[in-house]
Amino acid sequence: MDERSFYTEKEEVRKAQLVCPSCHKDFEFPVRWKVCRKKKELPRGASPEDRKKFDHATSYMVRLDDLVACYKCRKRFEITGQSTVLINDNLGDPVSDPENFGNR
């Protein structure tokens, strides 16, 4: 069984407070994330090996955007202050800060 069948995938846009390295202004930029939430139940037709994989699976987010454009100077810069992949079991809160998500 494919591991993607353990998750529901959805693309979300979350705001991130970033500082432009050129003009040194801070703005809220929209950043796209692919949010993969673990399903509540194991899909039908799963083998015992699939059951073990499902038990160890956790919800995660993957950042899709690597570059953003500044609103003032229009220069593009790379997002370096955020993680690329964030792992957590409680991904139900859409207002949670993705920069602090999964950090310990």
HELIX and SHEET records of a PDB file:
HELIX    1   1 GLU A    3  PHE A    6  5                                   4    
HELIX    2   2 PRO A   48  HIS A   56  1                                   9    
SHEET    1   A 4 TYR A   7  VAL A  19  0                                        
SHEET    2   A 4 ASP A  26  LYS A  38 -1                                        
SHEET    3   A 4 TYR A  60  ARG A  63 -1                                        
SHEET    4   A 4 VAL A  85  ILE A  87 -1                                        
SHEET    1   B 2 LEU A  67  ALA A  69  0                                        
SHEET    2   B 2 ARG A  76  GLU A  78 -1                                        
END                                                                             
